[in-house]
Amino acid sequence: MALIEFKRCPHCGKATWQEFVPQAPPADSYWRCRDCGERRDAERISVGSGALLHRGRVQTEEICADVLIVDISRRGARLRSDADLPVRVYLGQRLLFNPQLQPFGELAHYQASIVRWQNGDEFGICFERALALSSLDITRIVKN
């Protein structure tokens, strides 16, 4: 049974039910608004429109395919499926995601992730373990 509280959401400003979502260390537990669903506490870094430079790779049990990285943070990423090889994902699906933004380091390896939302050809993933890199470090890597 979920732990819930009625309080004001810092994102949407409404007094609404908040659900506590526990996470195993090193990830932080958090409260999620049941109305807006917003819980981001990590800055998202927009990757840009250079499709060839900002492609990651998603691996599921059925397929391994390239995806366009729309934005990324320490805790997850928003991805867009490639029109040539669309990736079919569903909510709650576990997958591996390799941002391929570095030749070595955290952004060069597969990250265990869970699909949190899907809208058309875009979908959002949450890393099972938050990246050790800061938002500033990710920004430097993406922009260089």
Kinemage of the C-alpha trace (Angstrom):
@kinemage 1
@onewidth
@group {chain A} dominant
@subgroup {mainchain}
@vectorlist {calphas} color= white
{ca met a 1} P 0.000 0.000 0.000
{ca ala a 2} L 1.318 3.423 -0.968
{ca leu a 3} L 2.071 6.078 1.627
{ca ile a 4} L 0.119 9.213 0.690
{ca glu a 5} L -0.344 12.711 2.131
{ca phe a 6} L -2.579 15.607 1.212
{ca lys a 7} L -0.328 18.642 0.729
{ca arg a 8} L 0.589 21.417 -1.697
{ca cys a 9} L 2.566 20.366 -4.785
{ca pro a 10} L 5.643 22.586 -5.306
{ca his a 11} L 5.336 22.141 -9.098
{ca cys a 12} L 1.644 22.653 -9.945
{ca gly a 13} L 0.784 24.632 -6.774
{ca lys a 14} L -2.394 22.656 -6.040
{ca ala a 15} L -3.254 21.104 -2.699
{ca thr a 16} L -3.504 17.475 -3.753
{ca trp a 17} L -2.587 13.930 -2.841
{ca gln a 18} L 1.126 13.214 -2.871
{ca glu a 19} L 2.429 9.644 -3.103
{ca phe a 20} L 5.727 8.648 -1.491
{ca val a 21} L 7.936 6.663 -3.871
{ca pro a 22} L 10.753 4.844 -2.060
{ca gln a 23} L 13.986 4.147 -3.926
{ca ala a 24} L 16.897 1.909 -3.039
{ca pro a 25} L 20.170 3.727 -2.296
{ca pro a 26} L 21.929 5.555 -3.890
{ca ala a 27} L 18.750 6.957 -5.509
{ca asp a 28} L 16.726 9.388 -3.384
{ca ser a 29} L 13.142 8.650 -2.392
{ca tyr a 30} L 10.616 11.334 -3.421
{ca trp a 31} L 7.014 12.535 -3.212
{ca arg a 32} L 5.052 12.438 -6.507
{ca cys a 33} L 2.005 14.605 -7.143
{ca arg a 34} L -0.957 12.476 -8.207
{ca asp a 35} L -2.364 15.381 -10.282
{ca cys a 36} L 0.615 16.620 -12.268
{ca gly a 37} L 2.966 13.671 -11.702
{ca glu a 38} L 5.873 16.099 -11.493
{ca arg a 39} L 8.785 15.101 -9.301
{ca arg a 40} L 11.883 16.253 -11.113
{ca asp a 41} L 14.606 17.428 -8.813
{ca ala a 42} L 17.395 17.096 -11.380
{ca glu a 43} L 17.876 19.708 -14.073
{ca arg a 44} L 17.149 18.426 -17.572
{ca ile a 45} L 19.738 19.281 -20.209
{ca ser a 46} L 18.372 19.743 -23.703
{ca val a 47} L 20.618 17.935 -26.134
{ca gly a 48} L 19.652 19.878 -29.277
{ca ser a 49} L 18.690 19.040 -32.812
{ca gly a 50} L 21.954 17.524 -34.127
{ca ala a 51} L 20.452 14.068 -34.679
{ca leu a 52} L 23.673 12.379 -35.725
{ca leu a 53} L 25.615 13.704 -32.752
{ca his a 54} L 23.033 12.916 -30.087
{ca arg a 55} L 21.895 9.386 -30.709
{ca gly a 56} L 21.762 6.878 -27.936
{ca arg a 57} L 21.002 3.188 -28.040
{ca val a 58} L 18.129 1.313 -26.407
{ca gln a 59} L 18.217 -2.413 -25.833
{ca thr a 60} L 15.163 -4.475 -24.878
{ca glu a 61} L 14.611 -8.215 -24.934
{ca glu a 62} L 13.371 -7.929 -28.525
{ca ile a 63} L 15.430 -5.193 -30.154
{ca cys a 64} L 18.543 -3.033 -30.014
{ca ala a 65} L 17.981 0.299 -31.757
{ca asp a 66} L 19.198 3.880 -31.997
{ca val a 67} L 17.100 6.653 -30.466
{ca leu a 68} L 17.363 10.447 -30.485
{ca ile a 69} L 18.112 11.971 -27.071
{ca val a 70} L 15.799 14.967 -26.602
{ca asp a 71} L 17.010 15.773 -23.090
{ca ile a 72} L 18.846 14.039 -20.281
{ca ser a 73} L 19.355 14.501 -16.544
{ca arg a 74} L 21.056 12.633 -13.714
{ca arg a 75} L 17.878 10.621 -13.163
{ca gly a 76} L 16.577 9.899 -16.656
{ca ala a 77} L 16.081 10.967 -20.245
{ca arg a 78} L 13.443 11.872 -22.800
{ca leu a 79} L 13.985 9.906 -25.995
{ca arg a 80} L 12.498 9.914 -29.485
{ca ser a 81} L 12.190 6.760 -31.527
{ca asp a 82} L 13.990 6.696 -34.897
{ca ala a 83} L 11.572 6.730 -37.845
{ca asp a 84} L 13.674 4.129 -39.714
{ca leu a 85} L 13.644 1.616 -36.859
{ca pro a 86} L 10.845 2.455 -34.399
{ca val a 87} L 11.158 1.120 -30.877
{ca arg a 88} L 7.998 -0.202 -29.209
{ca val a 89} L 8.085 0.302 -25.455
{ca tyr a 90} L 5.428 0.135 -22.761
{ca leu a 91} L 5.024 1.685 -19.319
{ca gly a 92} L 7.025 -0.057 -16.638
{ca gln a 93} L 9.220 -1.888 -19.154
{ca arg a 94} L 12.829 -2.390 -18.098
{ca leu a 95} L 15.438 -1.634 -20.730
{ca leu a 96} L 19.071 -0.715 -21.138
{ca phe a 97} L 20.022 2.735 -22.431
{ca asn a 98} L 23.449 3.845 -23.643
{ca pro a 99} L 23.637 7.634 -24.159
{ca gln a 100} L 26.893 7.271 -26.158
{ca leu a 101} L 27.873 10.828 -25.181
{ca gln a 102} L 31.407 9.929 -24.028
{ca pro a 103} L 34.113 7.567 -25.274
{ca phe a 104} L 34.344 6.225 -21.679
{ca gly a 105} L 32.671 6.896 -18.332
{ca glu a 106} L 29.038 6.758 -17.209
{ca leu a 107} L 27.660 8.256 -20.410
{ca ala a 108} L 29.388 5.579 -22.506
{ca his a 109} L 27.845 2.532 -20.822
{ca tyr a 110} L 24.400 0.988 -20.703
{ca gln a 111} L 22.217 2.254 -17.857
{ca ala a 112} L 19.439 0.039 -16.482
{ca ser a 113} L 16.230 2.044 -16.908
{ca ile a 114} L 12.443 1.885 -16.628
{ca val a 115} L 9.958 3.443 -19.079
{ca arg a 116} L 7.900 6.016 -17.114
{ca trp a 117} L 5.770 7.548 -19.879
{ca gln a 118} L 5.114 7.360 -23.602
{ca asn a 119} L 3.550 9.844 -26.026
{ca gly a 120} L 3.638 9.015 -29.733
{ca asp a 121} L 7.242 8.428 -30.789
{ca glu a 122} L 8.659 9.976 -27.585
{ca phe a 123} L 9.102 8.215 -24.267
{ca gly a 124} L 10.675 8.968 -20.916
{ca ile a 125} L 12.947 6.708 -18.936
{ca cys a 126} L 14.113 6.805 -15.337
{ca phe a 127} L 17.538 5.381 -14.563
{ca glu a 128} L 17.429 2.704 -11.885
{ca arg a 129} L 20.525 4.352 -10.433
{ca ala a 130} L 21.047 8.112 -10.741
{ca leu a 131} L 24.201 9.150 -12.584
{ca ala a 132} L 27.085 10.288 -10.395
{ca leu a 133} L 27.715 13.196 -12.773
{ca ser a 134} L 26.321 16.600 -11.845
{ca ser a 135} L 23.998 18.533 -14.151
{ca leu a 136} L 26.895 20.882 -14.914
{ca asp a 137} L 29.116 17.954 -15.959
{ca ile a 138} L 26.384 16.569 -18.222
{ca thr a 139} L 25.910 20.033 -19.772
{ca arg a 140} L 29.645 20.281 -20.537
{ca ile a 141} L 29.672 16.839 -22.141
{ca val a 142} L 26.561 17.502 -24.237
{ca lys a 143} L 27.647 20.958 -25.414
{ca asn a 144} L 31.198 19.905 -26.382
